[in-house]
Amino acid sequence: MASADQLAAQIQASKGLCVSPAWVNNFLASNAQRNIPASALTKTAIFRILASDIRESLSPNPTSVFPANIFDPNIRERHLQGPIPVQVLDIEDIGASLWSQVEAIERVERGEAIRGREIVRTISVGEDQEAADNNSTANYTTGALNTPGSGGGPHRLVLQDANGQRAVAVEMHNIEGLSIEKLSIGAKLVLRNALVARGMILLHPACATLLGGKIEALDRPWKEGRKARILERISAVGAEAS
């Protein structure tokens, strides 16, 4: 079995994650009785890290966390050399209106999806074929079947580093896998040479690597409460306008 230093070095080299020595030792201790090949052990460790809170699993150092004044709007621009691993605490589609997002959520709740300009009912596994045929549309337009609002964007994110410090980021160019439908709360990204303008991190594929992952304790309540949060914002806007 690989040593703690070897495992940490492999994870650092492959994913840019500086793992906490305490976390590595606990991980190896929990697998001490199993004869696991080094490559499989590394993959398992990475999977566990992506499902963890990086404040507990990673070891922060000056180059792997946000500067203390990351939010300072008086600094016109600067670059975060990195690599800086972060986890997603919130994501918002700023390219779609609030009402359209509510409607998209409700279509999903009804089991519907969008094909071209048509709304069609998605077929559940085990559904009666006759009922499925009755629920399908007669005319189909060209294009793949997508969930409502899939892709979308650009997106605004709240990111958190291994020290627990938060920062706001905006997707300037489409990043594969970065969408409300695909991304889970707690997902990990690694930032390298990212530009910060007036306290806002500007994301594009060259500076942000999406590793994936999810923190179940954060993801489930975020998804369950998303519709209510959007409706609250709509109500607040209406109250201000009245």
Backbone as CSV, one residue per row, in Angstrom:
resi,resn,N_x,N_y,N_z,CA_x,CA_y,CA_z,C_x,C_y,C_z
1,MET,0.843,-1.197,0.000,0.000,0.000,0.000,0.879,1.248,0.000
2,ALA,0.444,2.272,-0.738,1.211,3.509,-0.824,1.268,4.198,0.534
3,SER,2.361,4.924,0.754,2.490,5.686,1.992,1.642,6.941,1.900
4,ALA,1.474,7.618,3.036,0.676,8.841,3.066,1.282,9.905,2.158
5,ASP,2.605,10.030,2.183,3.272,11.035,1.352,3.110,10.719,-0.133
6,GLN,3.224,9.446,-0.486,3.076,9.048,-1.886,1.663,9.314,-2.390
7,LEU,0.676,8.965,-1.576,-0.714,9.171,-1.971,-1.017,10.655,-2.129
8,ALA,-0.561,11.461,-1.183,-0.795,12.903,-1.250,-0.133,13.500,-2.485
9,ALA,1.069,13.024,-2.807,1.792,13.536,-3.973,1.071,13.174,-5.268
10,GLN,0.522,11.967,-5.336,-0.205,11.538,-6.533,-1.466,12.375,-6.740
11,ILE,-2.180,12.653,-5.660,-3.401,13.458,-5.758,-3.064,14.894,-6.140
12,GLN,-1.988,15.418,-5.573,-1.547,16.776,-5.893,-1.175,16.882,-7.368
13,ALA,-0.451,15.885,-7.868,0.013,15.922,-9.256,-1.126,15.755,-10.252
14,SER,-2.094,14.903,-9.937,-3.160,14.605,-10.897,-4.322,15.581,-10.848
15,LYS,-4.637,16.110,-9.652,-5.829,16.954,-9.510,-5.552,18.345,-8.957
16,GLY,-4.331,18.609,-8.527,-4.029,19.917,-7.963,-4.618,20.120,-6.584
17,LEU,-4.826,19.032,-5.845,-5.422,19.099,-4.512,-4.364,18.797,-3.463
18,CYS,-4.163,19.733,-2.553,-3.203,19.550,-1.465,-3.946,18.953,-0.268
19,VAL,-3.823,17.652,-0.112,-4.626,16.936,0.876,-4.040,17.096,2.277
20,SER,-4.933,17.216,3.247,-4.525,17.319,4.642,-3.856,16.021,5.092
21,PRO,-2.698,16.102,5.753,-2.037,14.888,6.259,-2.947,14.071,7.170
22,ALA,-3.726,14.751,8.007,-4.633,14.033,8.911,-5.676,13.259,8.116
23,TRP,-6.192,13.872,7.040,-7.202,13.193,6.224,-6.599,11.972,5.548
24,VAL,-5.391,12.120,4.997,-4.732,10.999,4.315,-4.484,9.853,5.291
25,ASN,-3.996,10.172,6.470,-3.717,9.124,7.459,-4.990,8.390,7.867
26,ASN,-6.075,9.131,8.058,-7.346,8.489,8.415,-7.857,7.612,7.276
27,PHE,-7.685,8.094,6.050,-8.128,7.320,4.888,-7.342,6.017,4.774
28,LEU,-6.027,6.099,4.928,-5.200,4.893,4.828,-5.495,3.928,5.966
29,ALA,-5.747,4.465,7.149,-6.055,3.603,8.293,-7.351,2.833,8.069
30,SER,-8.319,3.481,7.427,-9.608,2.823,7.184,-9.511,1.756,6.100
31,ASN,-8.427,1.782,5.321,-8.242,0.792,4.255,-7.030,-0.105,4.504
32,ALA,-6.520,-0.086,5.732,-5.287,-0.818,6.040,-5.438,-2.323,5.879
33,GLN,-6.632,-2.857,6.119,-6.841,-4.302,6.065,-7.150,-4.805,4.658
34,ARG,-7.219,-3.895,3.712,-7.570,-4.285,2.346,-6.349,-4.166,1.444
35,ASN,-6.151,-5.167,0.612,-5.016,-5.169,-0.314,-5.441,-4.488,-1.618
36,ILE,-5.367,-3.166,-1.629,-5.846,-2.388,-2.771,-4.656,-1.896,-3.586
37,PRO,-4.670,-2.096,-4.908,-3.589,-1.569,-5.749,-3.473,-0.056,-5.594
38,ALA,-2.275,0.458,-5.772,-2.021,1.883,-5.557,-2.904,2.762,-6.434
39,SER,-3.096,2.373,-7.700,-3.904,3.189,-8.611,-5.358,3.247,-8.162
40,ALA,-5.885,2.100,-7.714,-7.270,2.057,-7.242,-7.417,2.833,-5.939
41,LEU,-6.401,2.775,-5.100,-6.439,3.501,-3.833,-6.483,5.011,-4.087
42,THR,-5.700,5.458,-5.065,-5.686,6.886,-5.403,-7.043,7.333,-5.923
43,LYS,-7.647,6.527,-6.790,-8.967,6.870,-7.333,-10.019,6.929,-6.236
44,THR,-9.943,5.985,-5.305,-10.901,5.979,-4.196,-10.724,7.214,-3.327
45,ALA,-9.479,7.580,-3.073,-9.204,8.765,-2.256,-9.738,10.024,-2.934
46,ILE,-9.540,10.137,-4.242,-10.031,11.308,-4.975,-11.552,11.362,-4.924
47,PHE,-12.195,10.212,-5.091,-13.658,10.157,-5.012,-14.141,10.638,-3.644
48,ARG,-13.473,10.204,-2.593,-13.863,10.608,-1.235,-13.656,12.114,-1.030
49,ILE,-12.569,12.638,-1.573,-12.294,14.071,-1.427,-13.360,14.895,-2.143
50,LEU,-13.763,14.453,-3.331,-14.771,15.187,-4.096,-16.132,15.167,-3.404
51,ALA,-16.335,14.204,-2.524,-17.593,14.127,-1.770,-17.465,14.741,-0.383
52,SER,-16.307,15.311,-0.091,-16.049,15.853,1.246,-16.138,17.370,1.257
53,ASP,-16.085,17.923,2.449,-15.958,19.366,2.638,-14.462,19.668,2.620
54,ILE,-14.008,20.478,1.666,-12.569,20.696,1.518,-11.960,21.420,2.719
55,ARG,-12.788,22.019,3.559,-12.257,22.632,4.781,-11.721,21.564,5.729
56,GLU,-12.166,20.324,5.524,-11.731,19.217,6.373,-10.718,18.314,5.674
57,SER,-10.828,18.185,4.351,-9.983,17.224,3.639,-8.723,17.829,3.031
58,LEU,-8.703,19.138,2.796,-7.541,19.758,2.165,-6.747,20.592,3.164
59,SER,-5.493,20.799,2.817,-4.591,21.568,3.670,-4.329,22.924,3.022
60,PRO,-4.872,24.002,3.579,-4.692,25.319,2.961,-3.274,25.848,3.122
61,ASN,-2.802,26.521,2.084,-1.535,27.240,2.159,-1.717,28.550,1.401
62,PRO,-0.813,29.501,1.539,-1.029,30.838,0.959,-1.344,30.850,-0.532
63,THR,-0.842,29.878,-1.286,-1.077,29.883,-2.735,-2.312,29.089,-3.149
64,SER,-2.934,28.379,-2.194,-4.076,27.532,-2.550,-5.395,28.041,-1.977
65,VAL,-5.405,29.281,-1.490,-6.636,29.873,-0.962,-6.782,31.294,-1.505
66,PHE,-7.984,31.845,-1.362,-8.228,33.212,-1.804,-7.467,34.203,-0.924
67,PRO,-7.051,35.325,-1.500,-6.496,36.389,-0.647,-7.587,36.927,0.270
68,ALA,-7.193,37.448,1.405,-8.167,37.904,2.401,-9.070,39.006,1.861
69,ASN,-8.563,39.803,0.923,-9.348,40.924,0.387,-9.895,40.621,-1.010
70,ILE,-10.252,39.368,-1.240,-10.732,38.946,-2.555,-11.922,39.780,-3.026
71,PHE,-12.745,40.279,-2.097,-13.948,41.023,-2.457,-13.685,42.509,-2.741
72,ASP,-12.470,42.980,-2.528,-12.178,44.412,-2.607,-12.467,44.973,-4.005
73,PRO,-13.489,45.835,-4.143,-13.829,46.391,-5.458,-12.871,47.487,-5.908
74,ASN,-12.000,47.922,-5.012,-11.053,48.978,-5.366,-9.859,48.450,-6.149
75,ILE,-9.668,47.127,-6.127,-8.583,46.524,-6.904,-9.129,46.217,-8.292
76,ARG,-8.630,46.937,-9.275,-9.189,46.832,-10.624,-9.111,45.411,-11.161
77,GLU,-7.940,44.816,-11.118,-7.816,43.421,-11.539,-6.527,42.810,-11.005
78,ARG,-6.560,41.518,-10.837,-5.401,40.741,-10.398,-5.634,39.290,-10.768
79,HIS,-4.580,38.509,-10.760,-4.687,37.097,-11.105,-4.429,36.224,-9.879
80,LEU,-5.186,35.155,-9.777,-4.978,34.153,-8.735,-4.124,33.047,-9.342
81,GLN,-2.872,32.994,-8.967,-1.948,32.050,-9.587,-2.408,30.605,-9.393
82,GLY,-2.710,30.261,-8.143,-3.200,28.914,-7.862,-2.112,27.855,-7.931
83,PRO,-2.533,26.591,-8.039,-3.931,26.140,-8.121,-4.697,26.348,-6.811
84,ILE,-5.950,26.797,-6.955,-6.818,27.025,-5.803,-8.042,26.118,-5.929
85,PRO,-8.116,25.062,-5.132,-9.315,24.216,-5.144,-10.450,24.902,-4.396
86,VAL,-11.633,24.841,-4.962,-12.808,25.464,-4.347,-13.991,24.520,-4.468
87,GLN,-15.010,24.771,-3.647,-16.255,24.016,-3.755,-17.403,24.992,-3.978
88,VAL,-18.399,24.538,-4.728,-19.531,25.383,-5.102,-20.582,25.353,-3.998
89,LEU,-20.954,26.535,-3.508,-22.001,26.643,-2.491,-23.324,27.112,-3.080
90,ASP,-23.256,27.754,-4.252,-24.487,28.238,-4.882,-24.211,28.469,-6.358
91,ILE,-25.236,28.278,-7.180,-25.132,28.552,-8.608,-26.447,29.155,-9.069
92,GLU,-26.349,30.167,-9.921,-27.535,30.866,-10.408,-27.386,31.116,-11.903
93,ASP,-28.446,30.863,-12.638,-28.461,31.145,-14.076,-28.869,32.601,-14.261
94,ILE,-27.896,33.474,-14.497,-28.206,34.899,-14.636,-28.602,35.261,-16.061
95,GLY,-28.642,34.254,-16.930,-29.079,34.492,-18.299,-30.558,34.223,-18.496
96,ALA,-31.237,33.763,-17.447,-32.667,33.453,-17.528,-33.425,34.275,-16.495
97,SER,-34.648,34.678,-16.840,-35.458,35.443,-15.898,-35.875,34.554,-14.734
98,LEU,-36.239,35.188,-13.619,-36.657,34.423,-12.448,-37.907,33.599,-12.748
99,TRP,-38.863,34.199,-13.464,-40.100,33.473,-13.758,-39.841,32.279,-14.665
100,SER,-38.953,32.441,-15.640,-38.666,31.316,-16.533,-38.018,30.169,-15.766
101,GLN,-37.246,30.497,-14.736,-36.634,29.447,-13.921,-37.678,28.719,-13.081
102,VAL,-38.650,29.470,-12.559,-39.740,28.836,-11.810,-40.535,27.917,-12.729
103,GLU,-40.837,28.397,-13.932,-41.596,27.583,-14.883,-40.831,26.321,-15.263
104,ALA,-39.507,26.442,-15.403,-38.692,25.274,-15.734,-38.739,24.244,-14.609
105,ILE,-38.661,24.717,-13.369,-38.733,23.808,-12.217,-40.088,23.104,-12.188
106,GLU,-41.150,23.853,-12.460,-42.494,23.270,-12.420,-42.704,22.270,-13.554
107,ARG,-42.084,22.508,-14.707,-42.184,21.521,-15.789,-41.515,20.215,-15.382
108,VAL,-40.383,20.331,-14.713,-39.704,19.126,-14.234,-40.574,18.406,-13.212
109,GLU,-41.226,19.177,-12.338,-42.111,18.580,-11.335,-43.268,17.830,-11.993
110,ARG,-43.720,18.322,-13.147,-44.819,17.658,-13.864,-44.320,16.528,-14.760
111,GLY,-43.005,16.352,-14.827,-42.453,15.297,-15.672,-42.415,15.667,-17.131
112,GLU,-42.220,16.957,-17.420,-42.181,17.416,-18.800,-40.764,17.826,-19.179
113,ALA,-40.538,17.904,-20.488,-39.258,18.371,-21.009,-39.536,19.144,-22.288
114,ILE,-38.498,19.735,-22.853,-38.671,20.543,-24.060,-37.961,19.881,-25.235
115,ARG,-38.687,19.766,-26.360,-38.093,19.295,-27.604,-38.333,20.397,-28.630
116,GLY,-37.261,21.077,-29.018,-37.435,22.208,-29.921,-38.307,23.260,-29.273
117,ARG,-39.468,23.545,-29.889,-40.401,24.518,-29.327,-41.606,23.844,-28.690
118,GLU,-41.555,22.532,-28.587,-42.687,21.801,-28.022,-42.391,21.339,-26.603
119,ILE,-43.429,21.243,-25.804,-43.334,20.639,-24.479,-43.873,19.222,-24.586
120,VAL,-43.074,18.259,-24.207,-43.492,16.859,-24.278,-43.359,16.249,-22.896
121,ARG,-44.120,15.189,-22.672,-44.059,14.514,-21.384,-43.003,13.433,-21.445
122,THR,-42.090,13.435,-20.478,-41.073,12.401,-20.434,-41.700,11.109,-19.950
123,ILE,-41.216,9.977,-20.469,-41.796,8.675,-20.165,-41.034,8.038,-19.017
124,SER,-41.740,7.664,-17.988,-41.115,7.015,-16.845,-40.958,5.528,-17.123
125,VAL,-39.906,4.948,-16.554,-39.693,3.513,-16.703,-40.855,2.766,-16.073
126,GLY,-41.415,1.819,-16.816,-42.521,1.040,-16.291,-43.882,1.635,-16.599
127,GLU,-43.922,2.782,-17.296,-45.198,3.406,-17.610,-45.918,2.583,-18.673
128,ASP,-47.221,2.505,-18.569,-48.025,1.785,-19.542,-47.787,2.360,-20.936
129,GLN,-47.539,1.495,-21.925,-47.182,1.958,-23.258,-48.295,2.781,-23.887
130,GLU,-49.554,2.369,-23.694,-50.669,3.118,-24.271,-50.735,4.520,-23.675
131,ALA,-50.510,4.610,-22.356,-50.514,5.925,-21.713,-49.354,6.761,-22.216
132,ALA,-48.214,6.106,-22.431,-47.052,6.834,-22.934,-47.328,7.383,-24.323
133,ASP,-47.976,6.555,-25.179,-48.291,7.003,-26.531,-49.261,8.172,-26.507
134,ASN,-50.227,8.131,-25.599,-51.211,9.204,-25.510,-50.590,10.502,-25.022
135,ASN,-49.534,10.373,-24.218,-48.899,11.557,-23.659,-47.830,12.144,-24.559
136,SER,-47.412,11.396,-25.574,-46.375,11.905,-26.470,-46.996,12.834,-27.496
137,THR,-46.211,13.699,-28.076,-46.723,14.626,-29.076,-46.719,13.984,-30.446
138,ALA,-47.600,14.478,-31.310,-47.721,13.899,-32.639,-46.620,14.390,-33.566
139,ASN,-46.198,15.629,-33.392,-45.192,16.202,-34.279,-43.907,16.450,-33.517
140,TYR,-42.786,16.136,-34.142,-41.492,16.315,-33.503,-40.661,17.285,-34.320
141,THR,-39.950,18.141,-33.626,-39.039,19.044,-34.302,-37.633,18.511,-34.170
142,THR,-36.756,18.992,-35.013,-35.381,18.524,-34.982,-34.687,19.014,-33.726
143,GLY,-33.851,18.175,-33.153,-33.096,18.581,-31.962,-33.201,17.540,-30.881
144,ALA,-32.217,17.546,-29.996,-32.175,16.574,-28.909,-33.158,16.955,-27.827
145,LEU,-33.580,15.961,-27.079,-34.494,16.188,-25.963,-33.692,16.663,-24.772
146,ASN,-34.073,17.826,-24.255,-33.349,18.411,-23.135,-34.295,18.698,-21.996
147,THR,-33.779,18.696,-20.790,-34.570,19.135,-19.664,-34.717,20.632,-19.749
148,PRO,-35.791,21.197,-19.164,-36.015,22.621,-19.264,-34.830,23.416,-18.748
149,GLY,-34.406,24.391,-19.564,-33.338,25.271,-19.132,-31.976,24.616,-19.091
150,SER,-31.812,23.440,-19.739,-30.520,22.772,-19.683,-29.475,23.641,-20.346
151,GLY,-28.253,23.592,-19.814,-27.202,24.459,-20.320,-27.395,25.839,-19.746
152,GLY,-28.093,26.678,-20.506,-28.390,28.021,-20.025,-27.131,28.826,-19.800
153,GLY,-27.223,29.720,-18.841,-26.075,30.534,-18.497,-26.088,31.869,-19.215
154,PRO,-25.138,32.722,-18.907,-24.006,32.463,-18.005,-24.455,32.272,-16.559
155,HIS,-23.542,31.736,-15.752,-23.879,31.409,-14.372,-23.069,32.238,-13.379
156,ARG,-23.706,32.518,-12.277,-23.047,33.179,-11.148,-22.904,32.143,-10.046
157,LEU,-21.710,32.040,-9.468,-21.455,31.026,-8.452,-20.898,31.649,-7.179
158,VAL,-21.184,30.999,-6.078,-20.528,31.315,-4.812,-19.558,30.170,-4.539
159,LEU,-18.273,30.507,-4.436,-17.225,29.511,-4.251,-16.618,29.640,-2.858
160,GLN,-16.113,28.535,-2.349,-15.497,28.518,-1.022,-14.164,27.786,-1.091
161,ASP,-13.136,28.371,-0.483,-11.822,27.727,-0.495,-11.624,26.867,0.752
162,ALA,-10.437,26.291,0.879,-10.165,25.369,1.985,-10.102,26.062,3.333
163,ASN,-9.990,27.388,3.336,-10.015,28.154,4.583,-11.430,28.522,4.997
164,GLY,-12.384,28.279,4.110,-13.764,28.652,4.387,-14.141,30.013,3.844
165,GLN,-13.194,30.707,3.209,-13.493,32.029,2.659,-14.278,31.888,1.359
166,ARG,-15.249,32.764,1.192,-16.114,32.700,0.023,-15.784,33.803,-0.979
167,ALA,-16.140,33.554,-2.233,-15.955,34.542,-3.287,-17.039,34.318,-4.336
168,VAL,-17.337,35.374,-5.075,-18.337,35.298,-6.139,-17.623,35.184,-7.478
169,ALA,-18.127,34.309,-8.332,-17.531,34.105,-9.653,-18.618,34.162,-10.714
170,VAL,-18.236,34.608,-11.906,-19.164,34.674,-13.031,-18.555,33.930,-14.214
171,GLU,-19.359,33.097,-14.847,-18.931,32.334,-16.019,-18.917,33.263,-17.239
172,MET,-17.730,33.566,-17.743,-17.597,34.462,-18.889,-17.697,33.712,-20.213
173,HIS,-17.222,32.474,-20.225,-17.321,31.605,-21.396,-17.805,30.244,-20.913
174,ASN,-18.573,29.574,-21.748,-19.182,28.312,-21.354,-18.148,27.294,-20.880
175,ILE,-18.393,26.731,-19.701,-17.547,25.683,-19.136,-18.354,24.392,-19.132
176,GLU,-17.857,23.382,-19.795,-18.567,22.112,-19.917,-18.902,21.545,-18.536
177,GLY,-20.175,21.197,-18.357,-20.618,20.619,-17.093,-21.069,21.635,-16.065
178,LEU,-20.883,22.918,-16.383,-21.270,23.967,-15.436,-22.675,24.451,-15.771
179,SER,-23.661,23.826,-15.139,-25.056,24.211,-15.320,-25.835,23.753,-14.101
180,ILE,-26.990,24.349,-13.898,-27.806,23.999,-12.733,-28.249,22.546,-12.807
181,GLU,-28.502,22.047,-14.022,-28.972,20.674,-14.183,-27.868,19.650,-13.928
182,LYS,-26.622,20.009,-14.238,-25.530,19.034,-14.159,-24.677,19.172,-12.898
183,LEU,-24.558,20.384,-12.387,-23.647,20.625,-11.272,-24.333,20.404,-9.930
184,SER,-23.653,19.740,-9.028,-24.171,19.532,-7.675,-23.522,20.532,-6.724
185,ILE,-24.245,20.879,-5.675,-23.670,21.748,-4.659,-22.601,20.952,-3.903
186,GLY,-21.450,21.587,-3.740,-20.307,20.881,-3.165,-19.340,20.393,-4.219
187,ALA,-19.690,20.582,-5.502,-18.787,20.189,-6.586,-17.481,20.974,-6.475
188,LYS,-16.398,20.357,-6.916,-15.078,20.961,-6.785,-14.566,21.483,-8.129
189,LEU,-13.931,22.647,-8.064,-13.218,23.214,-9.198,-11.808,23.566,-8.744
190,VAL,-10.896,23.619,-9.699,-9.546,24.091,-9.416,-9.290,25.303,-10.305
191,LEU,-8.930,26.416,-9.679,-8.672,27.659,-10.400,-7.173,27.845,-10.591
192,ARG,-6.789,28.198,-11.813,-5.389,28.484,-12.130,-5.317,29.758,-12.953
193,ASN,-4.558,30.719,-12.464,-4.371,31.996,-13.158,-5.708,32.652,-13.505
194,ALA,-6.641,32.601,-12.581,-7.964,33.194,-12.801,-7.902,34.701,-12.568
195,LEU,-8.608,35.437,-13.406,-8.652,36.890,-13.284,-9.749,37.302,-12.314
196,VAL,-9.398,38.205,-11.399,-10.366,38.787,-10.473,-10.492,40.264,-10.820
197,ALA,-11.687,40.696,-11.183,-11.922,42.091,-11.560,-12.915,42.715,-10.590
198,ARG,-12.455,43.744,-9.872,-13.322,44.444,-8.915,-13.996,43.483,-7.941
199,GLY,-13.257,42.487,-7.468,-13.780,41.555,-6.478,-14.579,40.400,-7.045
200,MET,-14.629,40.270,-8.370,-15.395,39.204,-9.015,-14.449,38.302,-9.806
201,ILE,-14.527,36.982,-9.558,-13.698,36.038,-10.306,-14.356,35.772,-11.655
202,LEU,-13.587,35.906,-12.725,-14.106,35.700,-14.075,-13.668,34.318,-14.558
203,LEU,-14.646,33.456,-14.777,-14.360,32.062,-15.110,-14.427,31.798,-16.612
204,HIS,-13.487,31.010,-17.087,-13.522,30.498,-18.455,-12.761,29.174,-18.462
205,PRO,-12.899,28.360,-19.497,-12.314,27.014,-19.481,-10.809,26.972,-19.240
206,ALA,-10.086,28.010,-19.640,-8.633,27.987,-19.494,-8.181,28.143,-18.046
207,CYS,-9.041,28.702,-17.191,-8.617,28.954,-15.807,-9.389,28.140,-14.777
208,ALA,-10.425,27.437,-15.195,-11.254,26.686,-14.247,-11.417,25.243,-14.714
209,THR,-10.956,24.318,-13.895,-11.101,22.890,-14.192,-12.157,22.306,-13.270
210,LEU,-13.216,21.778,-13.849,-14.298,21.188,-13.066,-13.969,19.731,-12.760
211,LEU,-13.855,19.409,-11.469,-13.548,18.043,-11.047,-14.804,17.243,-10.735
212,GLY,-15.896,17.940,-10.434,-17.131,17.247,-10.082,-17.237,17.024,-8.585
213,GLY,-18.058,16.067,-8.212,-18.274,15.780,-6.802,-19.563,16.388,-6.283
214,LYS,-19.849,16.118,-5.031,-21.084,16.602,-4.410,-20.996,16.416,-2.904
215,ILE,-21.522,17.403,-2.172,-21.693,17.249,-0.728,-23.182,17.039,-0.501
216,GLU,-23.563,15.822,-0.225,-24.977,15.459,-0.146,-25.736,16.316,0.860
217,ALA,-25.112,16.620,1.989,-25.785,17.390,3.040,-26.089,18.819,2.600
218,LEU,-25.387,19.313,1.600,-25.642,20.654,1.070,-26.505,20.612,-0.186
219,ASP,-26.279,19.606,-1.009,-26.945,19.549,-2.312,-28.450,19.327,-2.200
220,ARG,-28.863,18.391,-1.355,-30.291,18.068,-1.260,-31.135,19.258,-0.799
221,PRO,-30.787,19.912,0.330,-31.613,21.058,0.743,-31.560,22.219,-0.248
222,TRP,-30.430,22.394,-0.933,-30.334,23.473,-1.921,-31.338,23.240,-3.047
223,LYS,-31.391,22.021,-3.552,-32.308,21.712,-4.647,-33.761,21.779,-4.186
224,GLU,-34.031,21.261,-3.001,-35.407,21.254,-2.505,-35.919,22.664,-2.229
225,GLY,-35.035,23.580,-1.875,-35.467,24.929,-1.531,-35.296,25.950,-2.636
226,ARG,-34.821,25.523,-3.808,-34.515,26.480,-4.879,-35.754,27.228,-5.360
227,LYS,-36.842,26.529,-5.596,-38.054,27.181,-6.090,-38.548,28.224,-5.092
228,ALA,-38.553,27.882,-3.815,-39.024,28.816,-2.786,-38.135,30.057,-2.733
229,ARG,-36.823,29.878,-2.894,-35.911,31.025,-2.859,-36.163,31.968,-4.032
230,ILE,-36.412,31.396,-5.210,-36.673,32.235,-6.383,-37.987,32.991,-6.212
231,LEU,-39.008,32.320,-5.689,-40.294,32.980,-5.473,-40.163,34.114,-4.451
232,GLU,-39.329,33.920,-3.448,-39.095,34.983,-2.466,-38.454,36.197,-3.128
233,ARG,-37.533,35.948,-4.039,-36.882,37.057,-4.744,-37.874,37.790,-5.641
234,ILE,-38.761,37.037,-6.284,-39.779,37.667,-7.127,-40.698,38.535,-6.277
235,SER,-41.084,38.021,-5.110,-41.952,38.787,-4.209,-41.252,40.048,-3.720
236,ALA,-39.956,39.930,-3.429,-39.202,41.087,-2.950,-39.110,42.165,-4.020
237,VAL,-38.899,41.740,-5.272,-38.839,42.703,-6.376,-40.188,43.394,-6.543
238,GLY,-41.276,42.611,-6.422,-42.609,43.187,-6.542,-42.904,44.182,-5.433
239,ALA,-42.434,43.873,-4.220,-42.662,44.770,-3.087,-41.909,46.083,-3.265
240,GLU,-40.704,46.006,-3.811,-39.914,47.216,-4.033,-40.535,48.096,-5.112
241,ALA,-41.165,47.443,-6.098,-41.743,48.198,-7.209,-43.063,48.863,-6.833
242,SER,-43.730,48.326,-5.805,-45.045,48.863,-5.429,-44.925,50.091,-4.533
